[in-house]
Amino acid sequence: MGEIEIEVLIYIAVGILSTVLFLIAFTAYRRDRRRKLFFVALAFFFFALKGFLPILDEIFHSRLEPFELISELLDFIILAMFFLGLLKE
């Protein structure tokens, strides 16, 4: 097994941190039932997906052809979820 690149370690850390933030936000949503928290939780969920996407790309050796497109689409979804979370009361 070769050395793990620092970039991969950062992707893992981002994925884990955003997963933890998703769990915290989702738990808060379940307790309060405020839609604002639901959208914030969704944003962190998609951010976690985006964090783990490069790791999947490394594992499957670039078999994810539209990698850039998926990443940009997730960026848009994340921003939309945060925007909706800010708008909702």
N, C-alpha and C positions, 0 to 999 in steps of 0.2 A: 504494500500500500504506500502510495506516494505521499508527499507532504501536502497538507491541506493549505490552500492559498488563503491569505488574509482576507481577500474579497469574499470568499465562501463563508468564512467565519463571521464576517459582518452581516452577510445575508441571513445566516442562521440566527444571529443575535436580533436582527430586525424582525424576523419572523416570530421568534419567541416572545419578544417584547410586545409586538402588536397583538399576538394571541392573548397574552396576559391582559392587555388593555381592553381587548374585545370582551374577555370574560368578566372583567370588572364592570364595564359599561352595560353588558347584557344583564348581569346580576342586578345592577341598579335599576335597569328598565323593568325587570320582573317585579321588583319591590315597589317601584313608584308608578309604573304604567304610563310614564310620560313619553309621548311619541318622539320628542327631541332626543331622548336617550336611545331609543330604538335606532334612529338614523345614525347617531354617533357610533353605536355598537356595530352597525352594518359597515360603516366606513372603516373601522378598525379591523373587521373581518376581511374586507377586501384588501386592506393594507397587508394583512398577514398573508393572504394568498399571493400578493405581489412579492412579498419578501421571500416566500418559499419557491416562487417560480424559477429564479435563476439556479436554485439547487436542483430542481427537477430537470432543468436544461442540462446541467452538468452530469447528472445521473444517466440521462437518456442520450447523452452525447449529441446535442443539438438536433434531436428529432422533432423538436417543437418548432416547426418552420415559421409560423407567424409570431415568433417570440416578441419582437418589437411591437407588433400590432396589439397583442394581448396586454403587454405592459402599458402601452398608451391608453388602451381602453379601460384598464383598471385605474389608471390615474384619473381619467374622466369620471368614473363611477365613484371613486373615493371623494373627489371634490364635490360631486353632486350630493352625496350623502351628508357631508359636512355642511353644505349649503342648506339642505333641507332641515338639518338639525338646528341650524341657526334661525331659520324662519319659523319653525313650529314653536308653539307656546306650551 
